Amino acid sequence: MIHIDADRGEGGGQVLRTALALSAVRGVPIRLSGIRARRKAPGLRAQHLTAVGALAQICDAEVQGAGLGSCELTFAPGAVRAGQYHFDVGTAGSTALTLQALLLPLAVAGGPSRIVLTGGTHVPWSPPTDYLQAILLPRLAQMGIGAEATVERCGFYPRGGGRLVVDIAGGAALSSLTLAYRSGHPSIRGLSGTAGLPTTVASRQRALALERLGQAGYRAEIEIRELRAVDPGSLLFLAARDEVGSGGFTGLGAPGADLERVAAETVDALLEFAG
């Protein structure tokens, strides 16, 4: 059994999700201590428990310590089973973060799988599903992982209610990928979308982003889209790609949000990446 101090480094939920995924792939039991110990609400929260329970179901794991607020967890995996699964993250818990614990084990499983995740698709402090579709999954495909994500309904804070469907090919033969430098002037594409808000919000976000990019010497194509969701919200997603690298950047809005701030923060993050 491998013992992991989950309080090292950033000390958040990422070490938990990564450790769980690698444990399932390698078939090696792990024991984590100090899980989110320095957070305001330390220990496992609801969305972390969803990831633990979901992966335990997928690989018939024996689990100890999986309780709300627990800072210690023991996870002893069995064999990963490909198949069809549905997991509810609850309210606006991040579907993308939950997927991080499940994708790699099912990618190397012996057959295809489909995961349906309900919860938050566009929520703070987590990658939106647009990032999965435009940046992460295409990059993983270059490493031999075949997966496609479909957003059937968006989920904004506070109620979430989004629905993400991920089809995973299975049987992945992983290969390495070298991304040591960036090359060329990046092309920029994006999306300005709203749910339950006037379409003028999406148009305004788009115009503000294009103006700020133009001032920095960049051109972009930004689509306007009306979204389905339980709660109202808006998003601005920008993807930058050059000959080697890519990056995705997101701003989220809500009723009454400062659209200039949403656009400025999203564009500025992209410009910092582009150098």
Short mmCIF file of the C-alpha atoms (twelve columns), coordinates in Angstrom:
data_MODEL
# 
_entry.id   MODEL 
# 
loop_
_atom_site.group_PDB 
_atom_site.id 
_atom_site.type_symbol 
_atom_site.label_atom_id 
_atom_site.label_alt_id 
_atom_site.label_comp_id 
_atom_site.label_asym_id 
_atom_site.label_seq_id 
_atom_site.Cartn_x 
_atom_site.Cartn_y 
_atom_site.Cartn_z 
_atom_site.pdbx_PDB_model_num 
ATOM 1   C CA . MET A 1   0.000   0.000  0.000   1 
ATOM 2   C CA . ILE A 2   1.216   3.479  -0.884  1 
ATOM 3   C CA . HIS A 3   0.814   6.197  1.756   1 
ATOM 4   C CA . ILE A 4   0.220   9.726  0.399   1 
ATOM 5   C CA . ASP A 5   0.360   13.001 2.315   1 
ATOM 6   C CA . ALA A 6   -2.509  14.841 0.614   1 
ATOM 7   C CA . ASP A 7   -1.634  18.086 2.414   1 
ATOM 8   C CA . ARG A 8   1.558   18.594 0.405   1 
ATOM 9   C CA . GLY A 9   1.749   21.349 -2.199  1 
ATOM 10  C CA . GLU A 10  -1.565  22.964 -3.057  1 
ATOM 11  C CA . GLY A 11  -3.317  20.586 -0.687  1 
ATOM 12  C CA . GLY A 12  -6.674  20.537 -2.450  1 
ATOM 13  C CA . GLY A 13  -8.816  17.882 -4.059  1 
ATOM 14  C CA . GLN A 14  -6.555  17.418 -7.081  1 
ATOM 15  C CA . VAL A 15  -4.168  15.082 -5.292  1 
ATOM 16  C CA . LEU A 16  -7.158  12.960 -4.255  1 
ATOM 17  C CA . ARG A 17  -8.527  12.618 -7.792  1 
ATOM 18  C CA . THR A 18  -5.114  11.916 -9.328  1 
ATOM 19  C CA . ALA A 19  -4.196  9.363  -6.653  1 
ATOM 20  C CA . LEU A 20  -7.521  7.551  -7.050  1 
ATOM 21  C CA . ALA A 21  -7.161  7.349  -10.833 1 
ATOM 22  C CA . LEU A 22  -3.597  6.013  -10.700 1 
ATOM 23  C CA . SER A 23  -4.522  3.566  -7.948  1 
ATOM 24  C CA . ALA A 24  -7.272  2.096  -10.125 1 
ATOM 25  C CA . VAL A 25  -5.065  1.953  -13.226 1 
ATOM 26  C CA . ARG A 26  -2.147  0.261  -11.457 1 
ATOM 27  C CA . GLY A 27  -4.249  -1.861 -9.099  1 
ATOM 28  C CA . VAL A 28  -2.294  -0.577 -6.104  1 
ATOM 29  C CA . PRO A 29  -4.025  0.240  -2.779  1 
ATOM 30  C CA . ILE A 30  -3.448  3.727  -1.377  1 
ATOM 31  C CA . ARG A 31  -3.957  5.518  1.915   1 
ATOM 32  C CA . LEU A 32  -4.325  9.298  1.885   1 
ATOM 33  C CA . SER A 33  -4.002  11.473 4.981   1 
ATOM 34  C CA . GLY A 34  -4.384  15.213 5.467   1 
ATOM 35  C CA . ILE A 35  -7.014  15.513 2.698   1 
ATOM 36  C CA . ARG A 36  -7.782  19.230 2.197   1 
ATOM 37  C CA . ALA A 37  -6.492  19.776 5.735   1 
ATOM 38  C CA . ARG A 38  -5.768  23.481 5.238   1 
ATOM 39  C CA . ARG A 39  -9.084  24.335 3.627   1 
ATOM 40  C CA . LYS A 40  -11.709 26.408 5.454   1 
ATOM 41  C CA . ALA A 41  -13.914 23.300 5.396   1 
ATOM 42  C CA . PRO A 42  -11.282 20.529 5.585   1 
ATOM 43  C CA . GLY A 43  -11.686 16.958 4.504   1 
ATOM 44  C CA . LEU A 44  -13.872 15.325 1.895   1 
ATOM 45  C CA . ARG A 45  -16.827 17.303 0.573   1 
ATOM 46  C CA . ALA A 46  -19.826 16.001 -1.351  1 
ATOM 47  C CA . GLN A 47  -18.266 16.188 -4.824  1 
ATOM 48  C CA . HIS A 48  -15.110 14.415 -3.605  1 
ATOM 49  C CA . LEU A 49  -17.235 11.626 -2.154  1 
ATOM 50  C CA . THR A 50  -19.008 11.296 -5.496  1 
ATOM 51  C CA . ALA A 51  -15.649 10.744 -7.214  1 
ATOM 52  C CA . VAL A 52  -14.604 8.188  -4.583  1 
ATOM 53  C CA . GLY A 53  -17.892 6.307  -4.765  1 
ATOM 54  C CA . ALA A 54  -18.021 6.403  -8.564  1 
ATOM 55  C CA . LEU A 55  -14.523 4.998  -9.001  1 
ATOM 56  C CA . ALA A 56  -15.133 2.418  -6.281  1 
ATOM 57  C CA . GLN A 57  -18.143 1.192  -8.272  1 
ATOM 58  C CA . ILE A 58  -16.150 1.091  -11.502 1 
ATOM 59  C CA . CYS A 59  -13.320 -0.989 -10.039 1 
ATOM 60  C CA . ASP A 60  -15.048 -2.825 -7.162  1 
ATOM 61  C CA . ALA A 61  -12.790 -1.099 -4.641  1 
ATOM 62  C CA . GLU A 62  -12.790 -1.556 -0.896  1 
ATOM 63  C CA . VAL A 63  -12.970 1.883  0.725   1 
ATOM 64  C CA . GLN A 64  -12.507 3.084  4.286   1 
ATOM 65  C CA . GLY A 65  -12.945 6.632  5.571   1 
ATOM 66  C CA . ALA A 66  -15.315 7.873  2.852   1 
ATOM 67  C CA . GLY A 67  -17.351 10.252 5.001   1 
ATOM 68  C CA . LEU A 68  -18.148 13.935 4.874   1 
ATOM 69  C CA . GLY A 69  -15.277 15.865 6.458   1 
ATOM 70  C CA . SER A 70  -12.945 12.874 6.602   1 
ATOM 71  C CA . CYS A 71  -9.262  13.742 6.143   1 
ATOM 72  C CA . GLU A 72  -8.133  10.129 5.715   1 
ATOM 73  C CA . LEU A 73  -9.106  7.601  3.070   1 
ATOM 74  C CA . THR A 74  -8.047  4.067  2.196   1 
ATOM 75  C CA . PHE A 75  -8.782  2.844  -1.338  1 
ATOM 76  C CA . ALA A 76  -8.037  -0.738 -2.435  1 
ATOM 77  C CA . PRO A 77  -9.053  -1.187 -6.089  1 
ATOM 78  C CA . GLY A 78  -10.133 -4.301 -7.925  1 
ATOM 79  C CA . ALA A 79  -10.277 -4.728 -11.693 1 
ATOM 80  C CA . VAL A 80  -11.670 -1.797 -13.695 1 
ATOM 81  C CA . ARG A 81  -14.894 -2.714 -15.479 1 
ATOM 82  C CA . ALA A 82  -15.921 -0.984 -18.690 1 
ATOM 83  C CA . GLY A 83  -19.629 -0.257 -18.989 1 
ATOM 84  C CA . GLN A 84  -22.363 2.350  -18.739 1 
ATOM 85  C CA . TYR A 85  -22.478 4.482  -15.597 1 
ATOM 86  C CA . HIS A 86  -24.530 7.390  -14.263 1 
ATOM 87  C CA . PHE A 87  -23.323 9.483  -11.338 1 
ATOM 88  C CA . ASP A 88  -25.004 12.521 -9.784  1 
ATOM 89  C CA . VAL A 89  -22.438 14.980 -8.435  1 
ATOM 90  C CA . GLY A 90  -25.219 16.948 -6.731  1 
ATOM 91  C CA . THR A 91  -26.252 20.604 -7.067  1 
ATOM 92  C CA . ALA A 92  -23.433 22.525 -8.781  1 
ATOM 93  C CA . GLY A 93  -20.591 20.134 -7.935  1 
ATOM 94  C CA . SER A 94  -18.170 20.009 -10.847 1 
ATOM 95  C CA . THR A 95  -18.750 17.245 -13.386 1 
ATOM 96  C CA . ALA A 96  -15.383 17.980 -15.020 1 
ATOM 97  C CA . LEU A 97  -13.452 17.481 -11.779 1 
ATOM 98  C CA . THR A 98  -15.307 14.247 -11.039 1 
ATOM 99  C CA . LEU A 99  -14.419 13.013 -14.518 1 
ATOM 100 C CA . GLN A 100 -10.720 13.451 -13.720 1 
ATOM 101 C CA . ALA A 101 -10.869 10.448 -11.396 1 
ATOM 102 C CA . LEU A 102 -12.784 8.253  -13.869 1 
ATOM 103 C CA . LEU A 103 -11.452 8.989  -17.350 1 
ATOM 104 C CA . LEU A 104 -8.013  7.358  -17.257 1 
ATOM 105 C CA . PRO A 105 -9.110  4.077  -15.620 1 
ATOM 106 C CA . LEU A 106 -11.914 3.614  -18.150 1 
ATOM 107 C CA . ALA A 107 -9.655  4.713  -21.029 1 
ATOM 108 C CA . VAL A 108 -7.367  1.737  -20.405 1 
ATOM 109 C CA . ALA A 109 -10.195 -0.684 -19.594 1 
ATOM 110 C CA . GLY A 110 -10.893 -3.593 -21.912 1 
ATOM 111 C CA . GLY A 111 -13.913 -2.116 -23.702 1 
ATOM 112 C CA . PRO A 112 -15.928 1.041  -24.403 1 
ATOM 113 C CA . SER A 113 -17.736 2.944  -21.660 1 
ATOM 114 C CA . ARG A 114 -20.277 5.712  -21.338 1 
ATOM 115 C CA . ILE A 115 -20.467 7.962  -18.279 1 
ATOM 116 C CA . VAL A 116 -23.387 10.292 -17.616 1 
ATOM 117 C CA . LEU A 117 -22.583 12.938 -14.999 1 
ATOM 118 C CA . THR A 118 -25.164 15.367 -13.637 1 
ATOM 119 C CA . GLY A 119 -24.213 18.485 -11.684 1 
ATOM 120 C CA . GLY A 120 -22.295 21.647 -12.508 1 
ATOM 121 C CA . THR A 121 -20.786 22.116 -15.954 1 
ATOM 122 C CA . HIS A 122 -19.904 25.826 -15.660 1 
ATOM 123 C CA . VAL A 123 -19.018 26.636 -12.068 1 
ATOM 124 C CA . PRO A 124 -16.193 28.586 -10.381 1 
ATOM 125 C CA . TRP A 125 -12.843 26.975 -9.537  1 
ATOM 126 C CA . SER A 126 -13.148 24.170 -12.053 1 
ATOM 127 C CA . PRO A 127 -12.646 23.708 -15.812 1 
ATOM 128 C CA . PRO A 128 -15.874 24.099 -17.807 1 
ATOM 129 C CA . THR A 129 -17.027 21.382 -20.131 1 
ATOM 130 C CA . ASP A 130 -16.033 23.603 -23.072 1 
ATOM 131 C CA . TYR A 131 -12.419 23.170 -21.916 1 
ATOM 132 C CA . LEU A 132 -12.831 19.391 -21.961 1 
ATOM 133 C CA . GLN A 133 -14.193 19.450 -25.500 1 
ATOM 134 C CA . ALA A 134 -11.830 22.010 -27.028 1 
ATOM 135 C CA . ILE A 135 -8.557  21.516 -25.154 1 
ATOM 136 C CA . LEU A 136 -8.223  18.497 -22.867 1 
ATOM 137 C CA . LEU A 137 -9.786  15.640 -24.853 1 
ATOM 138 C CA . PRO A 138 -8.090  16.568 -28.180 1 
ATOM 139 C CA . ARG A 139 -4.751  16.666 -26.353 1 
ATOM 140 C CA . LEU A 140 -5.403  13.302 -24.676 1 
ATOM 141 C CA . ALA A 141 -6.298  11.867 -28.087 1 
ATOM 142 C CA . GLN A 142 -2.724  12.624 -29.162 1 
ATOM 143 C CA . MET A 143 -1.620  10.370 -26.282 1 
ATOM 144 C CA . GLY A 144 -3.895  7.507  -27.332 1 
ATOM 145 C CA . ILE A 145 -6.982  8.196  -25.191 1 
ATOM 146 C CA . GLY A 146 -10.181 8.225  -27.212 1 
ATOM 147 C CA . ALA A 147 -13.067 10.099 -25.587 1 
ATOM 148 C CA . GLU A 148 -15.860 12.425 -26.662 1 
ATOM 149 C CA . ALA A 149 -17.922 14.715 -24.410 1 
ATOM 150 C CA . THR A 150 -21.435 15.991 -25.103 1 
ATOM 151 C CA . VAL A 151 -23.164 18.617 -22.973 1 
ATOM 152 C CA . GLU A 152 -26.882 17.901 -23.082 1 
ATOM 153 C CA . ARG A 153 -27.694 20.608 -20.532 1 
ATOM 154 C CA . CYS A 154 -25.520 23.226 -18.840 1 
ATOM 155 C CA . GLY A 155 -25.321 23.509 -15.071 1 
ATOM 156 C CA . PHE A 156 -24.625 26.886 -13.453 1 
ATOM 157 C CA . TYR A 157 -24.341 27.789 -9.776  1 
ATOM 158 C CA . PRO A 158 -26.238 27.306 -7.470  1 
ATOM 159 C CA . ARG A 159 -28.480 24.395 -8.528  1 
ATOM 160 C CA . GLY A 160 -26.347 22.856 -11.239 1 
ATOM 161 C CA . GLY A 161 -28.566 20.326 -12.977 1 
ATOM 162 C CA . GLY A 162 -26.264 20.020 -15.968 1 
ATOM 163 C CA . ARG A 163 -25.863 16.774 -17.881 1 
ATOM 164 C CA . LEU A 164 -22.527 15.698 -19.345 1 
ATOM 165 C CA . VAL A 165 -22.222 12.516 -21.418 1 
ATOM 166 C CA . VAL A 166 -18.736 11.116 -22.017 1 
ATOM 167 C CA . ASP A 167 -18.075 8.216  -24.393 1 
ATOM 168 C CA . ILE A 168 -14.716 6.509  -23.802 1 
ATOM 169 C CA . ALA A 169 -13.284 4.109  -26.368 1 
ATOM 170 C CA . GLY A 170 -11.306 1.957  -23.923 1 
ATOM 171 C CA . GLY A 171 -8.289  -0.176 -24.741 1 
ATOM 172 C CA . ALA A 172 -5.988  2.846  -24.910 1 
ATOM 173 C CA . ALA A 173 -2.335  2.268  -25.784 1 
ATOM 174 C CA . LEU A 174 -0.748  5.297  -24.183 1 
ATOM 175 C CA . SER A 175 2.121   7.180  -25.811 1 
ATOM 176 C CA . SER A 176 4.214   10.113 -24.644 1 
ATOM 177 C CA . LEU A 177 3.799   13.676 -25.847 1 
ATOM 178 C CA . THR A 178 6.434   16.411 -25.894 1 
ATOM 179 C CA . LEU A 179 5.225   19.987 -25.482 1 
ATOM 180 C CA . ALA A 180 8.479   21.816 -24.854 1 
ATOM 181 C CA . TYR A 181 7.762   25.055 -26.711 1 
ATOM 182 C CA . ARG A 182 5.117   27.108 -28.460 1 
ATOM 183 C CA . SER A 183 5.315   28.081 -32.092 1 
ATOM 184 C CA . GLY A 184 3.656   30.720 -34.237 1 
ATOM 185 C CA . HIS A 185 0.926   33.270 -33.722 1 
ATOM 186 C CA . PRO A 186 -2.064  31.647 -32.008 1 
ATOM 187 C CA . SER A 187 -5.457  31.387 -33.644 1 
ATOM 188 C CA . ILE A 188 -8.315  32.233 -31.292 1 
ATOM 189 C CA . ARG A 189 -11.832 30.850 -31.343 1 
ATOM 190 C CA . GLY A 190 -14.468 31.117 -28.697 1 
ATOM 191 C CA . LEU A 191 -18.006 31.004 -27.432 1 
ATOM 192 C CA . SER A 192 -20.197 33.572 -25.736 1 
ATOM 193 C CA . GLY A 193 -23.288 31.889 -24.342 1 
ATOM 194 C CA . THR A 194 -26.242 32.652 -22.091 1 
ATOM 195 C CA . ALA A 195 -28.980 30.672 -20.377 1 
ATOM 196 C CA . GLY A 196 -32.086 32.415 -19.069 1 
ATOM 197 C CA . LEU A 197 -30.629 35.850 -19.839 1 
ATOM 198 C CA . PRO A 198 -31.212 38.280 -22.718 1 
ATOM 199 C CA . THR A 199 -29.218 37.432 -25.848 1 
ATOM 200 C CA . THR A 200 -27.809 40.954 -25.671 1 
ATOM 201 C CA . VAL A 201 -25.653 39.712 -22.775 1 
ATOM 202 C CA . ALA A 202 -23.883 37.216 -25.037 1 
ATOM 203 C CA . SER A 203 -23.521 39.834 -27.761 1 
ATOM 204 C CA . ARG A 204 -22.052 42.325 -25.298 1 
ATOM 205 C CA . GLN A 205 -19.577 39.778 -23.908 1 
ATOM 206 C CA . ARG A 206 -18.473 38.947 -27.428 1 
ATOM 207 C CA . ALA A 207 -18.042 42.586 -28.427 1 
ATOM 208 C CA . LEU A 208 -16.034 43.414 -25.307 1 
ATOM 209 C CA . ALA A 209 -13.747 40.422 -25.815 1 
ATOM 210 C CA . LEU A 210 -13.153 41.195 -29.487 1 
ATOM 211 C CA . GLU A 211 -12.374 44.816 -28.655 1 
ATOM 212 C CA . ARG A 212 -9.840  43.913 -25.976 1 
ATOM 213 C CA . LEU A 213 -8.209  41.271 -28.178 1 
ATOM 214 C CA . GLY A 214 -8.053  43.745 -31.050 1 
ATOM 215 C CA . GLN A 215 -6.280  46.285 -28.879 1 
ATOM 216 C CA . ALA A 216 -3.608  43.653 -28.255 1 
ATOM 217 C CA . GLY A 217 -3.267  42.857 -31.953 1 
ATOM 218 C CA . TYR A 218 -5.294  39.628 -32.075 1 
ATOM 219 C CA . ARG A 219 -8.286  38.598 -34.141 1 
ATOM 220 C CA . ALA A 220 -10.785 35.974 -33.063 1 
ATOM 221 C CA . GLU A 221 -13.925 34.118 -34.082 1 
ATOM 222 C CA . ILE A 222 -16.450 34.024 -31.231 1 
ATOM 223 C CA . GLU A 223 -19.738 32.192 -31.628 1 
ATOM 224 C CA . ILE A 224 -22.906 33.348 -29.852 1 
ATOM 225 C CA . ARG A 225 -24.992 30.512 -28.455 1 
ATOM 226 C CA . GLU A 226 -28.176 30.170 -26.404 1 
ATOM 227 C CA . LEU A 227 -27.759 27.499 -23.725 1 
ATOM 228 C CA . ARG A 228 -30.150 25.191 -21.858 1 
ATOM 229 C CA . ALA A 229 -29.776 25.302 -18.088 1 
ATOM 230 C CA . VAL A 230 -31.729 25.154 -14.822 1 
ATOM 231 C CA . ASP A 231 -30.307 28.427 -13.468 1 
ATOM 232 C CA . PRO A 232 -29.526 31.576 -15.449 1 
ATOM 233 C CA . GLY A 233 -25.918 32.289 -16.266 1 
ATOM 234 C CA . SER A 234 -23.459 33.310 -18.936 1 
ATOM 235 C CA . LEU A 235 -20.044 32.179 -20.079 1 
ATOM 236 C CA . LEU A 236 -17.239 33.417 -22.240 1 
ATOM 237 C CA . PHE A 237 -14.808 30.735 -23.400 1 
ATOM 238 C CA . LEU A 238 -11.725 31.430 -25.508 1 
ATOM 239 C CA . ALA A 239 -9.361  28.811 -26.959 1 
ATOM 240 C CA . ALA A 240 -5.918  29.787 -28.265 1 
ATOM 241 C CA . ARG A 241 -3.930  27.392 -30.468 1 
ATOM 242 C CA . ASP A 242 -0.575  27.621 -32.167 1 
ATOM 243 C CA . GLU A 243 1.324   24.942 -34.081 1 
ATOM 244 C CA . VAL A 244 2.192   23.056 -30.875 1 
ATOM 245 C CA . GLY A 245 0.249   24.211 -27.845 1 
ATOM 246 C CA . SER A 246 -3.245  25.220 -26.834 1 
ATOM 247 C CA . GLY A 247 -4.941  26.867 -23.894 1 
ATOM 248 C CA . GLY A 248 -8.509  27.540 -22.813 1 
ATOM 249 C CA . PHE A 249 -9.799  30.452 -20.735 1 
ATOM 250 C CA . THR A 250 -13.221 31.026 -19.200 1 
ATOM 251 C CA . GLY A 251 -15.237 33.803 -17.620 1 
ATOM 252 C CA . LEU A 252 -18.568 33.112 -15.908 1 
ATOM 253 C CA . GLY A 253 -21.402 35.577 -15.385 1 
ATOM 254 C CA . ALA A 254 -24.716 35.640 -13.591 1 
ATOM 255 C CA . PRO A 255 -27.714 38.014 -13.536 1 
ATOM 256 C CA . GLY A 256 -26.348 41.493 -12.887 1 
ATOM 257 C CA . ALA A 257 -22.721 40.516 -13.506 1 
ATOM 258 C CA . ASP A 258 -20.166 43.081 -14.659 1 
ATOM 259 C CA . LEU A 259 -19.691 41.970 -18.261 1 
ATOM 260 C CA . GLU A 260 -16.654 44.188 -18.744 1 
ATOM 261 C CA . ARG A 261 -14.948 42.384 -15.863 1 
ATOM 262 C CA . VAL A 262 -15.918 38.949 -17.260 1 
ATOM 263 C CA . ALA A 263 -14.503 39.816 -20.687 1 
ATOM 264 C CA . ALA A 264 -11.391 41.554 -19.353 1 
ATOM 265 C CA . GLU A 265 -10.376 38.727 -17.007 1 
ATOM 266 C CA . THR A 266 -10.898 36.083 -19.698 1 
ATOM 267 C CA . VAL A 267 -8.980  37.948 -22.383 1 
ATOM 268 C CA . ASP A 268 -6.170  38.973 -20.049 1 
ATOM 269 C CA . ALA A 269 -5.622  35.350 -19.015 1 
ATOM 270 C CA . LEU A 270 -5.361  34.386 -22.688 1 
ATOM 271 C CA . LEU A 271 -2.941  37.233 -23.434 1 
ATOM 272 C CA . GLU A 272 -0.707  36.174 -20.556 1 
ATOM 273 C CA . PHE A 273 -0.655  32.640 -21.981 1 
ATOM 274 C CA . ALA A 274 0.076   33.897 -25.511 1 
ATOM 275 C CA . GLY A 275 2.982   35.964 -24.203 1 
# 
